[in-house]
Amino acid sequence: MATAPLPTGRAIKMSDLLMIVSRTDTRGVIEYVNHDFCNVSGYSLSELMNKPHNIIRHPDMPAAIFKLMWNRLQAGEDIYAVVKNLAKNGDHYWVTTKFDIRKHPVSRGIIGYVAYRRAAPAHVIDVMSKIYSDMLEVEKANGLEASENFLNGFLDSKHVTYDEFVHTLAVKDSGLKSFFKKMTSLFR
């Protein structure tokens, strides 16, 4: 089995015009990615199809964030997030993401998820990289639950949920709100 490349630490400079889209089944297995996803991640379509979406998971991302996202999605709730992703060559890129639920047209049961991403603005990266770094430090020293507690304490001090915090920080006044609304109408 091939091992993942070690991150090089180089940030990929993404155009604000890129619209990265992916769709997965309920287990997180990739069913669709657009051209921008392939270009930014460095993976070909054939390397991504039917693979777990965590193929692009960066080791700087706390597990507690993914647990939060999965819990929300599996409960049938959409969520906004800021994510640092790992490219095939070991470089990284930050994105502001909206994860949506895909439902069966008749039964209305969850059949998968779709994620829409744009480049995260520099001020968002500055804020979130510090939070994630602190969470990861807590997670490494004291485990997943301690990292969750750290995040919850931070959010409680601001009187917001995680996606409310991200929405206010990265989406509300940035033009991303209309982007996410448009993408939801196209792909949901």
Secondary structure, DSSP 8 states (H G I E B T S, - for coil): ----------B----TT--EEEEE-TT-BEEEE-HHHHHHH---HHHHTTSBGGGGB-TTS-HHHHHHHHHHHHTT--EEEEEEEE-TTS-EEEEEEEEEEEE-TTT--EEEEEEEEEE--HHHHHHHHHHHHHHHHHHHHH-HHHHHHHHHHHHHHHT--HHHHHIIIIITTTTHHHHHHHHHHHH-
